[in-house]
Amino acid sequence: MLSSRLMRTSRVIVAASLVALGAGCAADPASSAQATSSPPAVAEDGARVAGEPYHLETVDKAYFQTLGEMYLASELVITGEVAGVEPGGILGATGGHPDEGGLPQMGVITVRIDEVLRGQFEGPTVMVVRESYFNERGTLRPLSLDGLVTDKVGDEVLWFLEHSAGRPAGTYEHVSLDGLLYLLDGAVTTPLEGEGRLAHRLIGTPIADLLDDLAVLADQE
């Protein structure tokens, strides 16, 4: 894991709770940088995650031109490792796909935190939620949103987060799909598709250099 550089937390586990999950965040399927699908998971109704990813395109909640803009828009910036992924609530209010007989479904992501680069905790846990599955009459498939796949245990991440409106305190979601960055072989990567994204300009940046840039931004606040 990465060494502490700004505000180091003790190893905090992002709690995976399935309580009060309504509308929410975005996520999707795999690439070489990110797992193609999570290991089979079991929902409350016994449904298992299986099959090929269901591909959806989305309009992102925010588009940032610079790392500084995304940093300042975030309430919490963390590095860490995904320790668990569980199915959450079905998003019946976000627009289904009746021709496919299914609806997007949230994932509840447990992250073991290495560093807190911006923000503070009001407790020992953080819960991260985002659209991670496609529910077809009780059968869960991995969900791909613009190339971002359901997270996998062991993924190392650098995530830019904000509080998730309408959910319990301590629940977070991404500020932008650009803010879901992954750490692989000492550098930043992302499976995010599309042209001209901030995340694409960060691909290949050494992790140490990006952490230095974030430290400079923190000092300027």
Backbone as a chain_set.jsonl record, in Angstrom:
{"seq": "MLSSRLMRTSRVIVAASLVALGAGCAADPASSAQATSSPPAVAEDGARVAGEPYHLETVDKAYFQTLGEMYLASELVITGEVAGVEPGGILGATGGHPDEGGLPQMGVITVRIDEVLRGQFEGPTVMVVRESYFNERGTLRPLSLDGLVTDKVGDEVLWFLEHSAGRPAGTYEHVSLDGLLYLLDGAVTTPLEGEGRLAHRLIGTPIADLLDDLAVLADQE", "coords": {"N": [[0.844, -1.192, 0.0], [0.273, 2.386, -0.287], [2.563, 4.77, 1.094], [2.061, 6.915, 3.948], [1.28, 10.339, 3.389], [-0.144, 12.767, 3.537], [-2.785, 13.337, 5.495], [-2.734, 10.716, 7.475], [-4.626, 7.9, 8.058], [-5.51, 5.551, 10.595], [-5.788, 2.084, 9.714], [-8.637, 1.995, 8.182], [-11.755, 0.462, 7.751], [-13.99, 0.575, 5.193], [-17.273, 0.473, 5.746], [-19.549, -2.015, 4.682], [-22.697, -1.62, 4.263], [-26.093, -2.368, 3.733], [-28.115, -0.564, 3.949], [-30.75, 1.701, 3.32], [-30.414, 2.412, 0.531], [-30.807, 4.278, -2.282], [-31.305, 6.173, -5.152], [-28.295, 6.919, -7.098], [-24.784, 6.683, -7.574], [-22.316, 6.185, -10.252], [-20.895, 3.501, -12.249], [-18.856, 0.968, -13.915], [-18.013, -1.865, -16.234], [-15.097, -3.874, -17.038], [-11.542, -3.619, -17.733], [-8.138, -3.995, -18.761], [-6.915, -2.688, -16.738], [-8.685, -2.758, -14.678], [-10.747, -5.073, -12.969], [-12.579, -7.547, -14.855], [-14.979, -8.502, -13.923], [-16.695, -8.807, -10.783], [-16.074, -11.251, -8.17], [-18.478, -13.938, -7.795], [-21.367, -12.742, -6.166], [-23.842, -12.59, -3.581], [-27.104, -11.484, -3.418], [-29.631, -10.016, -1.231], [-31.944, -11.394, -1.856], [-30.983, -13.757, -2.714], [-29.983, -13.79, -5.275], [-27.39, -14.294, -7.685], [-24.281, -12.903, -8.902], [-23.496, -12.916, -12.229], [-22.521, -13.741, -15.632], [-22.014, -11.814, -18.708], [-20.822, -8.381, -18.712], [-23.267, -5.769, -18.564], [-23.655, -3.236, -20.78], [-23.777, 0.244, -20.479], [-24.217, 3.644, -21.454], [-23.609, 6.88, -20.132], [-24.509, 10.191, -18.98], [-22.218, 12.081, -17.385], [-22.066, 13.204, -13.962], [-20.5, 15.404, -13.455], [-17.944, 17.298, -15.118], [-14.557, 17.804, -15.191], [-11.829, 20.031, -15.806], [-9.299, 20.238, -14.743], [-7.026, 18.75, -12.354], [-6.965, 20.157, -9.971], [-9.506, 21.409, -9.9], [-11.202, 19.19, -9.603], [-10.277, 18.17, -7.199], [-10.917, 20.253, -5.368], [-13.663, 20.158, -5.533], [-14.275, 17.889, -4.201], [-15.305, 16.232, -1.241], [-14.065, 14.276, 0.127], [-11.041, 12.656, -0.361], [-9.338, 9.77, -1.139], [-6.86, 7.154, -0.855], [-6.631, 3.635, -1.258], [-7.619, 0.174, -0.765], [-9.884, -2.006, -2.324], [-11.958, -3.894, -0.362], [-14.276, -5.317, -0.268], [-17.314, -5.997, -2.076], [-20.709, -5.575, -2.43], [-24.093, -6.287, -3.468], [-26.515, -3.655, -3.59], [-29.304, -1.448, -3.326], [-31.999, -1.59, -5.771], [-32.348, 0.511, -8.593], [-35.035, 1.805, -9.185], [-36.049, 4.287, -9.783], [-34.423, 5.579, -11.572], [-34.683, 5.264, -14.247], [-35.443, 2.674, -16.111], [-34.918, -0.258, -18.191], [-37.111, -1.463, -19.924], [-37.28, -3.064, -22.196], [-35.255, -4.788, -21.884], [-35.928, -5.957, -19.579], [-34.919, -5.291, -17.058], [-33.141, -3.487, -14.41], [-30.788, -0.964, -13.337], [-28.593, -1.528, -10.549], [-27.425, -0.742, -7.3], [-24.043, -0.903, -6.002], [-22.397, -1.692, -2.978], [-19.499, -0.653, -1.675], [-16.678, -1.716, -0.035], [-13.88, -0.251, 1.289], [-10.55, -0.479, 2.247], [-8.789, 1.871, 3.825], [-5.871, 3.67, 2.954], [-4.703, 6.256, 2.832], [-5.95, 9.471, 3.725], [-6.513, 12.096, 1.765], [-7.886, 14.392, 1.458], [-10.384, 15.983, 3.427], [-12.313, 14.849, 6.305], [-13.079, 12.312, 8.746], [-16.034, 11.466, 10.508], [-16.203, 9.341, 12.155], [-15.367, 5.832, 12.335], [-15.75, 4.554, 9.885], [-16.379, 4.454, 6.316], [-18.678, 4.49, 3.698], [-18.952, 3.592, 0.348], [-20.881, 4.068, -2.5], [-22.099, 3.044, -5.665], [-23.476, 2.698, -9.013], [-23.429, -0.597, -9.95], [-24.352, -3.029, -10.856], [-26.597, -4.909, -13.043], [-29.869, -5.713, -12.849], [-31.693, -8.378, -13.846], [-34.629, -9.509, -13.587], [-34.057, -10.625, -11.048], [-31.633, -11.865, -11.531], [-28.307, -11.004, -11.339], [-26.116, -9.063, -13.242], [-22.76, -7.978, -13.973], [-22.223, -4.443, -14.255], [-21.429, -2.128, -16.781], [-20.478, 1.097, -17.035], [-19.783, 3.47, -19.258], [-17.357, 2.151, -19.632], [-16.296, 1.708, -17.096], [-16.069, -0.802, -14.752], [-17.759, -3.139, -12.542], [-16.387, -3.07, -9.326], [-13.535, -4.88, -8.041], [-12.452, -7.035, -5.425], [-9.39, -6.222, -3.981], [-8.625, -4.321, -5.836], [-6.654, -1.424, -6.138], [-7.114, 1.913, -5.27], [-7.63, 5.396, -6.088], [-9.697, 7.672, -5.081], [-12.065, 10.274, -5.615], [-14.41, 11.828, -3.769], [-17.804, 12.587, -2.667], [-20.356, 13.445, -0.244], [-23.156, 11.286, -0.293], [-26.184, 12.232, -1.359], [-29.253, 12.043, 0.417], [-28.758, 9.66, 1.666], [-27.56, 7.712, 4.509], [-25.5, 9.439, 6.95], [-22.006, 9.532, 6.386], [-21.966, 8.077, 4.101], [-20.699, 7.821, 0.869], [-20.154, 8.933, -2.566], [-18.862, 9.025, -5.945], [-17.449, 12.113, -7.229], [-17.279, 12.522, -9.873], [-17.025, 10.479, -12.809], [-14.437, 10.645, -13.656], [-13.148, 10.822, -11.265], [-12.791, 8.293, -10.283], [-10.216, 6.644, -9.977], [-7.6, 4.275, -10.605], [-4.895, 2.353, -9.255], [-2.042, 0.968, -10.507], [0.777, -1.0, -10.902], [2.454, 1.025, -9.93], [1.498, 3.355, -11.09], [-1.085, 5.647, -12.288], [-4.242, 4.651, -13.566], [-7.137, 4.052, -15.679], [-10.172, 2.536, -16.789], [-12.016, 4.06, -18.072], [-14.076, 5.122, -20.725], [-14.368, 7.205, -23.711], [-13.666, 10.555, -24.984], [-11.117, 12.989, -24.39], [-11.198, 13.179, -21.587], [-10.489, 14.16, -18.189], [-9.454, 12.103, -16.594], [-8.177, 10.527, -18.491], [-5.964, 12.058, -19.141], [-4.458, 11.709, -16.943], [-3.572, 9.141, -16.946], [-0.932, 6.871, -16.54], [0.574, 8.559, -14.988], [3.014, 8.633, -12.479], [2.342, 7.302, -9.251], [3.499, 8.478, -6.98], [4.14, 11.036, -7.95], [1.607, 12.11, -8.477], [0.522, 12.15, -5.914], [2.222, 14.024, -4.787], [1.39, 16.279, -6.23], [-1.214, 16.533, -5.238], [-0.636, 17.083, -2.589], [0.48, 19.625, -2.824], [-1.803, 21.029, -3.661], [-3.319, 20.769, -1.333], [-1.792, 22.284, 0.441], [-2.229, 24.769, -0.589], [-4.781, 25.457, 0.082]], "CA": [[0.0, 0.0, 0.0], [1.033, 3.603, -0.37], [2.995, 5.32, 2.377], [1.309, 8.105, 4.319], [1.886, 11.546, 2.894], [-0.854, 13.912, 4.091], [-3.46, 12.909, 6.715], [-2.764, 9.259, 7.476], [-5.587, 7.299, 8.97], [-5.28, 4.162, 10.942], [-6.421, 1.297, 8.678], [-10.083, 2.074, 8.38], [-12.505, -0.356, 6.795], [-15.213, 1.197, 4.729], [-18.299, -0.51, 6.074], [-20.513, -2.374, 3.642], [-24.025, -1.746, 4.819], [-27.045, -2.339, 2.636], [-29.264, 0.169, 4.452], [-31.207, 2.957, 2.738], [-29.78, 2.723, -0.747], [-31.769, 4.672, -3.294], [-30.631, 6.547, -6.381], [-26.935, 7.13, -6.717], [-23.579, 6.918, -8.319], [-22.153, 5.463, -11.495], [-19.744, 2.616, -12.383], [-18.958, -0.019, -14.935], [-17.177, -3.027, -16.426], [-13.682, -4.052, -16.958], [-10.479, -3.383, -18.668], [-6.95, -4.633, -18.196], [-6.557, -1.99, -15.524], [-9.659, -3.043, -13.657], [-11.26, -6.426, -13.155], [-13.69, -7.656, -15.788], [-16.186, -8.688, -13.134], [-16.423, -9.176, -9.406], [-16.394, -12.637, -7.866], [-19.912, -14.08, -7.566], [-21.885, -12.203, -4.917], [-25.213, -13.02, -3.334], [-27.969, -10.422, -2.93], [-30.512, -10.409, -0.128], [-32.944, -12.355, -2.336], [-30.298, -14.958, -3.146], [-29.501, -13.678, -6.646], [-25.946, -14.312, -7.828], [-23.736, -12.073, -9.962], [-22.946, -13.806, -13.25], [-22.746, -13.326, -17.002], [-21.217, -10.737, -19.281], [-21.254, -7.05, -18.271], [-24.306, -5.054, -19.3], [-23.02, -1.96, -21.113], [-24.603, 1.441, -20.54], [-23.552, 4.932, -21.545], [-24.25, 7.801, -19.207], [-24.037, 11.57, -18.883], [-21.579, 12.175, -16.084], [-22.607, 14.227, -13.069], [-19.633, 16.579, -13.537], [-16.764, 17.172, -15.958], [-13.529, 18.717, -14.695], [-10.718, 20.262, -16.715], [-8.018, 20.126, -14.049], [-6.987, 17.999, -11.101], [-7.315, 21.085, -8.898], [-10.959, 21.585, -9.859], [-11.822, 17.977, -9.053], [-9.866, 18.097, -5.787], [-11.679, 21.222, -4.571], [-15.072, 19.752, -5.544], [-14.403, 16.645, -3.427], [-15.339, 16.323, 0.217], [-13.173, 13.24, 0.637], [-10.149, 12.043, -1.354], [-8.689, 8.667, -0.443], [-6.255, 6.0, -1.514], [-6.903, 2.438, -0.47], [-7.816, -1.098, -1.456], [-11.241, -2.542, -2.229], [-11.98, -5.078, 0.505], [-15.538, -6.032, -0.431], [-18.341, -5.402, -2.933], [-21.982, -6.269, -2.23], [-25.241, -5.64, -4.109], [-27.351, -2.784, -2.784], [-30.678, -1.237, -3.759], [-32.328, -1.474, -7.19], [-32.641, 1.903, -8.905], [-36.276, 1.866, -9.947], [-36.411, 5.663, -10.125], [-33.414, 6.209, -12.418], [-34.908, 4.964, -15.652], [-35.139, 1.278, -16.385], [-34.811, -0.687, -19.575], [-38.154, -2.49, -19.969], [-37.055, -4.005, -23.279], [-34.308, -5.766, -21.369], [-36.49, -6.56, -18.387], [-34.04, -5.123, -15.916], [-32.857, -2.165, -13.863], [-29.499, -0.837, -12.664], [-28.603, -1.788, -9.112], [-26.261, -0.181, -6.623], [-23.071, -1.719, -5.296], [-21.868, -1.118, -1.73], [-18.09, -0.965, -1.816], [-15.89, -1.611, 1.183], [-12.506, 0.109, 0.971], [-9.596, -0.364, 3.345], [-8.151, 3.144, 3.485], [-4.465, 3.872, 3.239], [-4.498, 7.679, 3.105], [-6.979, 10.481, 3.499], [-5.813, 13.201, 1.136], [-8.722, 15.574, 1.705], [-11.579, 15.697, 4.195], [-12.21, 14.263, 7.64], [-14.092, 11.337, 9.121], [-16.747, 11.63, 11.767], [-16.387, 7.983, 12.642], [-14.332, 4.913, 11.862], [-16.067, 3.874, 8.62], [-16.894, 5.195, 5.164], [-19.344, 3.604, 2.749], [-18.958, 4.133, -1.006], [-21.911, 3.41, -3.304], [-22.21, 3.445, -7.071], [-24.167, 1.718, -9.845], [-22.448, -1.654, -10.173], [-24.977, -4.254, -11.371], [-27.837, -4.814, -13.803], [-30.741, -6.752, -12.304], [-32.648, -8.906, -14.807], [-35.579, -10.405, -12.926], [-33.409, -11.322, -9.943], [-30.282, -12.282, -11.9], [-27.426, -9.849, -11.375], [-24.973, -9.036, -14.144], [-21.905, -6.807, -13.783], [-22.653, -3.285, -15.041], [-20.373, -1.293, -17.342], [-20.886, 2.462, -17.365], [-18.701, 4.153, -19.973], [-16.109, 1.408, -19.509], [-15.976, 1.415, -15.695], [-16.699, -2.072, -14.424], [-17.954, -3.471, -11.138], [-15.092, -3.171, -8.655], [-13.077, -6.19, -7.619], [-11.642, -7.066, -4.208], [-7.976, -6.12, -4.285], [-8.338, -3.118, -6.615], [-6.113, -0.271, -5.42], [-7.87, 3.039, -5.81], [-7.522, 6.795, -5.679], [-11.065, 8.099, -5.357], [-12.499, 11.619, -5.266], [-15.762, 11.506, -3.317], [-18.645, 13.544, -1.966], [-21.441, 12.784, 0.472], [-24.228, 10.811, -1.151], [-27.415, 12.884, -0.902], [-30.389, 11.179, 0.707], [-28.32, 8.424, 2.304], [-27.083, 7.951, 5.867], [-24.222, 10.122, 7.12], [-20.883, 8.627, 6.214], [-22.082, 7.387, 2.817], [-20.077, 8.641, -0.166], [-20.173, 8.526, -3.962], [-17.867, 9.752, -6.721], [-17.817, 13.449, -7.71], [-17.269, 12.391, -11.327], [-16.383, 9.235, -13.219], [-13.006, 10.935, -13.7], [-12.616, 10.7, -9.916], [-12.617, 6.883, -9.929], [-8.918, 6.287, -10.528], [-7.056, 3.009, -10.115], [-3.44, 2.367, -9.124], [-1.54, -0.295, -11.033], [2.207, -0.993, -11.245], [3.085, 2.287, -9.566], [0.992, 4.483, -11.867], [-2.528, 5.855, -12.334], [-4.905, 4.154, -14.76], [-8.598, 4.037, -15.658], [-10.803, 1.934, -17.97], [-13.07, 4.967, -18.525], [-14.114, 5.364, -22.168], [-14.705, 8.572, -24.092], [-12.561, 11.379, -25.453], [-10.8, 14.252, -23.74], [-11.514, 13.19, -20.161], [-9.408, 14.441, -17.25], [-8.86, 10.835, -16.168], [-7.281, 10.041, -19.54], [-4.71, 12.822, -19.077], [-3.714, 11.271, -15.757], [-3.093, 7.768, -17.135], [0.511, 6.747, -16.607], [1.24, 9.412, -13.998], [3.48, 7.887, -11.303], [1.527, 7.562, -8.064], [4.21, 9.412, -6.109], [4.027, 12.384, -8.514], [0.242, 12.592, -8.293], [0.368, 12.469, -4.492], [2.904, 15.301, -4.581], [0.509, 17.326, -6.756], [-2.328, 16.703, -4.303], [-0.088, 17.721, -1.397], [0.592, 21.04, -3.156], [-3.156, 21.57, -3.623], [-3.721, 20.853, 0.073], [-1.06, 23.398, 1.06], [-2.759, 26.028, -1.126], [-6.124, 25.741, 0.61]], "C": [[0.881, 1.244, 0.0], [1.414, 4.108, 1.009], [2.223, 6.584, 2.659], [2.049, 9.342, 3.854], [1.185, 12.774, 3.425], [-1.434, 13.498, 5.431], [-3.561, 11.416, 6.705], [-3.808, 8.794, 8.462], [-5.032, 5.994, 9.455], [-6.074, 3.354, 9.945], [-7.902, 1.217, 8.957], [-10.757, 1.187, 7.364], [-13.797, 0.356, 6.473], [-16.334, 0.185, 4.872], [-19.219, -0.759, 4.915], [-21.845, -2.627, 4.296], [-25.013, -1.652, 3.684], [-28.264, -1.508, 3.0], [-29.508, 1.415, 3.619], [-30.487, 3.322, 1.464], [-30.864, 3.069, -1.759], [-31.034, 4.99, -4.568], [-29.187, 6.839, -6.084], [-25.904, 7.372, -7.748], [-23.485, 6.085, -9.562], [-20.918, 4.6, -11.485], [-19.926, 1.647, -13.515], [-17.862, -1.032, -15.053], [-15.736, -2.733, -16.737], [-12.828, -3.55, -18.073], [-9.284, -4.048, -18.075], [-6.562, -3.969, -16.906], [-7.469, -2.342, -14.382], [-10.269, -4.395, -13.961], [-12.44, -6.452, -14.103], [-15.003, -7.921, -15.092], [-15.783, -9.067, -11.73], [-16.649, -10.668, -9.23], [-17.888, -12.769, -7.606], [-20.324, -13.56, -6.198], [-23.325, -12.635, -4.783], [-25.999, -11.852, -2.771], [-28.875, -10.95, -1.831], [-31.535, -11.457, -0.566], [-32.296, -13.622, -2.885], [-29.767, -14.905, -4.563], [-27.972, -13.645, -6.672], [-25.522, -13.435, -8.996], [-23.055, -12.983, -10.978], [-23.205, -13.206, -14.626], [-21.838, -12.206, -17.445], [-21.711, -9.38, -18.775], [-22.341, -6.474, -19.174], [-23.789, -3.634, -19.53], [-24.05, -0.837, -21.21], [-23.706, 2.655, -20.735], [-24.317, 5.91, -20.673], [-23.73, 9.211, -19.413], [-23.484, 11.741, -17.485], [-22.171, 13.316, -15.272], [-21.782, 15.504, -13.091], [-18.444, 16.263, -14.426], [-15.761, 18.229, -15.499], [-12.403, 18.822, -15.71], [-9.364, 20.035, -16.062], [-8.154, 19.278, -12.789], [-7.396, 18.889, -9.935], [-8.803, 21.298, -8.765], [-11.629, 20.377, -9.215], [-11.49, 17.82, -7.574], [-10.735, 19.017, -4.928], [-13.167, 20.877, -4.529], [-15.326, 18.542, -4.651], [-14.436, 16.939, -1.934], [-14.397, 15.32, 0.861], [-12.358, 12.694, -0.528], [-9.328, 10.994, -0.628], [-7.87, 7.814, -1.407], [-6.546, 4.795, -0.634], [-7.091, 1.233, -1.353], [-9.239, -1.589, -1.247], [-11.193, -3.853, -1.447], [-13.264, -5.87, 0.373], [-16.489, -5.266, -1.323], [-19.608, -6.231, -2.77], [-23.092, -5.554, -2.995], [-26.03, -4.799, -3.116], [-28.737, -2.655, -3.38], [-30.835, -1.146, -5.264], [-32.805, -0.056, -7.473], [-33.88, 2.022, -9.778], [-36.635, 3.251, -10.401], [-35.451, 6.303, -11.11], [-33.59, 5.889, -13.893], [-34.497, 3.546, -15.977], [-35.054, 1.006, -17.877], [-35.813, -1.821, -19.773], [-37.951, -3.488, -21.088], [-36.084, -5.097, -22.861], [-34.837, -6.466, -20.118], [-35.619, -6.417, -17.167], [-33.843, -3.675, -15.524], [-31.443, -2.136, -13.305], [-29.652, -1.065, -11.164], [-27.298, -1.289, -8.504], [-25.321, -1.274, -6.133], [-22.62, -0.973, -4.052], [-20.419, -1.583, -1.623], [-17.362, -0.708, -0.501], [-14.435, -1.356, 0.804], [-11.688, 0.16, 2.254], [-8.687, 0.821, 3.032], [-6.676, 3.161, 3.878], [-4.19, 5.323, 3.612], [-5.78, 8.459, 2.9], [-6.25, 11.726, 3.003], [-6.6, 14.504, 1.208], [-9.945, 15.14, 2.483], [-11.269, 15.062, 5.533], [-13.327, 13.257, 7.837], [-14.755, 11.749, 10.415], [-17.037, 10.261, 12.351], [-15.365, 7.083, 11.984], [-14.601, 4.297, 10.485], [-16.539, 4.857, 7.557], [-17.524, 4.176, 4.232], [-19.398, 4.291, 1.393], [-19.973, 3.352, -1.835], [-21.843, 3.929, -4.736], [-22.932, 2.348, -7.848], [-23.159, 0.672, -10.296], [-23.023, -2.891, -10.839], [-26.157, -3.91, -12.264], [-28.691, -6.004, -13.389], [-31.794, -7.138, -13.333], [-33.506, -9.965, -14.128], [-34.901, -11.262, -11.857], [-32.031, -11.86, -10.257], [-29.411, -11.046, -12.058], [-26.297, -10.062, -12.375], [-24.073, -7.878, -13.751], [-22.389, -5.684, -14.7], [-21.425, -2.511, -15.515], [-20.951, 0.062, -17.703], [-19.689, 3.166, -17.986], [-17.349, 3.473, -19.749], [-15.707, 1.065, -18.089], [-16.774, 0.197, -15.251], [-16.9, -2.2, -12.916], [-16.599, -3.696, -10.475], [-14.81, -4.578, -8.161], [-12.278, -6.065, -6.338], [-10.172, -7.081, -4.608], [-7.619, -4.946, -5.173], [-7.747, -2.038, -5.716], [-6.634, 0.989, -6.084], [-7.365, 4.371, -5.281], [-8.847, 7.42, -6.069], [-11.339, 9.492, -4.804], [-13.994, 11.546, -5.001], [-16.475, 12.716, -2.73], [-19.729, 12.776, -1.226], [-22.564, 12.425, -0.5], [-25.56, 11.318, -0.615], [-28.52, 11.861, -0.676], [-30.028, 9.862, 1.34], [-27.774, 8.739, 3.684], [-25.744, 8.689, 5.891], [-23.087, 9.114, 7.022], [-20.941, 7.813, 4.941], [-21.584, 8.322, 1.716], [-20.308, 8.051, -1.551], [-19.152, 9.377, -4.703], [-18.368, 11.14, -7.096], [-17.947, 13.455, -9.228], [-16.679, 11.029, -11.65], [-14.875, 9.419, -13.362], [-12.346, 10.752, -12.34], [-12.514, 9.275, -9.415], [-11.35, 6.389, -10.615], [-8.396, 5.023, -9.864], [-5.534, 3.05, -10.183], [-2.897, 1.001, -9.505], [-0.077, -0.124, -11.429], [2.834, 0.372, -11.037], [2.587, 3.51, -10.306], [-0.531, 4.518, -11.832], [-3.079, 5.276, -13.635], [-6.412, 4.25, -14.589], [-9.092, 3.302, -16.898], [-11.866, 2.831, -18.587], [-12.947, 5.224, -20.031], [-14.489, 6.817, -22.442], [-13.456, 9.355, -24.454], [-12.374, 12.605, -24.564], [-11.105, 14.327, -22.259], [-10.271, 13.517, -19.338], [-8.696, 13.159, -16.851], [-7.876, 10.312, -17.209], [-5.942, 10.767, -19.505], [-3.85, 12.414, -17.889], [-3.145, 9.863, -15.904], [-1.573, 7.76, -17.278], [1.273, 7.638, -15.654], [1.727, 8.563, -12.833], [2.682, 8.276, -10.067], [2.191, 8.604, -7.175], [4.08, 10.844, -6.615], [2.633, 12.946, -8.295], [-0.012, 12.941, -6.829], [1.079, 13.771, -4.15], [2.037, 16.452, -5.07], [-0.653, 17.583, -5.809], [-1.856, 17.362, -3.013], [0.06, 19.234, -1.615], [-0.779, 21.701, -3.11], [-3.638, 21.733, -2.194], [-3.049, 22.045, 0.755], [-1.615, 24.743, 0.595], [-4.133, 26.382, -0.604], [-6.059, 26.698, 1.792]], "O": [[2.083, 1.167, 0.255], [0.683, 3.904, 1.979], [1.774, 7.262, 1.735], [3.277, 9.405, 3.91], [1.855, 13.756, 3.744], [-0.696, 13.322, 6.4], [-4.402, 10.871, 5.989], [-3.847, 9.269, 9.597], [-4.179, 5.391, 8.804], [-6.998, 3.909, 9.35], [-8.36, 0.485, 9.834], [-10.349, 1.171, 6.202], [-14.587, 0.692, 7.355], [-16.341, -0.842, 4.194], [-19.631, 0.178, 4.232], [-22.098, -3.711, 4.821], [-24.776, -0.901, 2.738], [-29.338, -1.71, 2.433], [-28.56, 2.11, 3.251], [-29.994, 4.442, 1.334], [-31.732, 2.249, -2.057], [-30.226, 4.189, -5.036], [-28.843, 7.002, -4.913], [-26.092, 8.153, -8.681], [-24.419, 5.365, -9.915], [-19.962, 4.92, -10.779], [-21.033, 1.505, -14.034], [-16.949, -1.129, -14.232], [-15.24, -1.607, -16.713], [-13.271, -3.136, -19.144], [-9.376, -4.621, -16.989], [-5.942, -4.601, -16.05], [-7.071, -2.237, -13.222], [-10.297, -4.811, -15.119], [-13.218, -5.499, -14.159], [-16.056, -7.587, -15.633], [-14.687, -9.578, -11.497], [-17.334, -11.292, -10.04], [-18.518, -11.782, -7.226], [-19.706, -13.897, -5.188], [-23.96, -13.007, -5.769], [-25.61, -11.281, -1.752], [-28.896, -12.145, -1.533], [-31.95, -12.301, 0.229], [-32.981, -14.469, -3.459], [-29.157, -15.87, -5.024], [-27.339, -13.051, -5.8], [-26.274, -13.237, -9.95], [-22.142, -13.733, -10.632], [-24.005, -12.282, -14.771], [-21.008, -11.709, -16.683], [-22.888, -9.237, -18.444], [-22.329, -6.67, -20.39], [-23.515, -2.912, -18.572], [-25.052, -0.946, -21.917], [-22.577, 2.691, -20.244], [-25.528, 5.783, -20.498], [-22.643, 9.408, -19.955], [-24.207, 11.565, -16.505], [-22.711, 14.274, -15.826], [-22.299, 16.577, -12.78], [-17.985, 15.123, -14.49], [-16.089, 19.414, -15.431], [-12.06, 17.851, -16.385], [-8.394, 19.684, -16.734], [-9.243, 19.114, -12.239], [-8.088, 18.444, -9.02], [-9.324, 21.364, -7.651], [-12.521, 20.527, -8.38], [-12.332, 17.386, -6.788], [-11.231, 18.604, -3.88], [-13.861, 21.262, -3.588], [-16.478, 18.209, -4.377], [-13.693, 17.783, -1.434], [-13.981, 15.494, 2.007], [-12.913, 12.315, -1.559], [-8.694, 11.29, 0.384], [-8.145, 7.759, -2.606], [-6.69, 4.92, 0.582], [-6.767, 1.258, -2.541], [-9.742, -1.59, -0.123], [-10.487, -4.791, -1.817], [-13.336, -6.999, 0.859], [-16.484, -4.035, -1.336], [-19.586, -7.448, -2.95], [-23.038, -4.334, -3.155], [-26.194, -5.174, -1.955], [-29.293, -3.631, -3.884], [-29.931, -0.688, -5.962], [-33.57, 0.515, -6.696], [-33.783, 2.308, -10.971], [-37.445, 3.404, -11.314], [-35.635, 7.467, -11.463], [-32.724, 6.217, -14.704], [-33.307, 3.258, -16.102], [-35.11, 1.916, -18.704], [-35.437, -2.993, -19.792], [-38.385, -4.635, -20.977], [-36.091, -6.195, -23.418], [-34.259, -7.451, -19.658], [-35.575, -7.313, -16.324], [-34.308, -2.758, -16.201], [-30.939, -3.162, -12.847], [-30.715, -0.823, -10.591], [-26.227, -1.395, -9.1], [-25.731, -2.408, -5.882], [-22.478, 0.25, -4.077], [-20.154, -2.779, -1.494], [-17.432, 0.384, 0.062], [-13.828, -2.148, 0.084], [-12.1, 0.779, 3.235], [-7.906, 0.775, 2.082], [-6.29, 2.734, 4.966], [-3.514, 5.589, 4.606], [-6.586, 8.15, 2.022], [-5.467, 12.332, 3.734], [-6.04, 15.587, 1.039], [-10.49, 14.063, 2.241], [-10.115, 14.776, 5.854], [-14.375, 13.328, 7.194], [-14.119, 12.311, 11.307], [-18.069, 10.08, 12.997], [-14.577, 7.539, 11.156], [-13.746, 3.578, 9.969], [-17.03, 5.944, 7.863], [-16.955, 3.108, 4.004], [-19.838, 5.436, 1.291], [-19.935, 2.122, -1.871], [-21.565, 5.104, -4.976], [-22.994, 1.204, -7.4], [-22.162, 0.996, -10.941], [-22.268, -3.726, -11.339], [-26.656, -2.784, -12.256], [-28.292, -7.157, -13.556], [-32.676, -6.344, -13.66], [-33.162, -11.147, -14.097], [-35.138, -12.467, -11.77], [-31.316, -12.275, -9.345], [-29.743, -10.142, -12.825], [-25.615, -11.087, -12.363], [-24.57, -6.875, -13.239], [-22.904, -5.941, -15.788], [-20.496, -2.271, -14.744], [-21.813, 0.164, -18.576], [-18.695, 3.427, -17.307], [-16.317, 4.142, -19.685], [-14.849, 0.204, -17.891], [-18.0, 0.169, -15.36], [-16.298, -1.472, -12.125], [-15.761, -4.428, -11.002], [-15.724, -5.36, -7.898], [-11.515, -5.115, -6.167], [-9.761, -7.859, -5.469], [-6.445, -4.589, -5.274], [-8.285, -1.766, -4.643], [-6.601, 1.12, -7.307], [-6.771, 4.467, -4.207], [-9.098, 7.671, -7.247], [-10.919, 9.846, -3.702], [-14.768, 11.234, -5.906], [-15.86, 13.713, -2.353], [-19.996, 11.612, -1.526], [-22.871, 13.187, -1.417], [-26.015, 10.891, 0.446], [-28.702, 10.935, -1.467], [-30.9, 9.017, 1.539], [-27.546, 9.905, 4.007], [-24.95, 8.575, 4.957], [-23.192, 7.989, 7.511], [-20.087, 6.959, 4.705], [-22.0, 9.478, 1.642], [-20.608, 6.868, -1.708], [-18.632, 10.346, -4.149], [-19.572, 11.338, -7.264], [-18.643, 14.296, -9.797], [-15.915, 10.479, -10.856], [-14.116, 8.462, -13.209], [-11.134, 10.552, -12.256], [-12.188, 9.053, -8.249], [-11.402, 5.795, -11.692], [-8.709, 4.737, -8.709], [-4.958, 3.699, -11.055], [-3.252, -0.007, -8.895], [0.269, 0.778, -12.191], [3.639, 0.829, -11.849], [3.168, 4.588, -10.183], [-1.183, 3.563, -11.409], [-2.45, 5.398, -14.686], [-6.906, 4.5, -13.49], [-8.489, 3.433, -17.963], [-12.55, 2.42, -19.525], [-11.862, 5.505, -20.54], [-14.874, 7.559, -21.538], [-12.334, 8.887, -24.259], [-13.337, 13.179, -24.055], [-11.257, 15.422, -21.718], [-9.149, 13.197, -19.731], [-7.467, 13.129, -16.778], [-6.856, 9.72, -16.857], [-4.904, 10.176, -19.802], [-2.662, 12.731, -17.832], [-2.331, 9.433, -15.087], [-1.004, 8.541, -18.04], [2.488, 7.499, -15.515], [0.93, 7.834, -12.243], [2.382, 9.452, -9.863], [1.527, 9.509, -6.671], [3.927, 11.77, -5.818], [2.482, 14.123, -7.966], [-0.691, 13.926, -6.538], [0.598, 14.541, -3.318], [1.95, 17.488, -4.41], [-1.036, 18.733, -5.599], [-2.605, 18.125, -2.405], [-0.201, 20.026, -0.71], [-0.917, 22.805, -2.584], [-4.295, 22.722, -1.869], [-3.676, 22.736, 1.558], [-1.489, 25.744, 1.301], [-4.607, 27.497, -0.822], [-7.093, 27.047, 2.361]]}, "num_chains": 1, "name": "protein.A"}
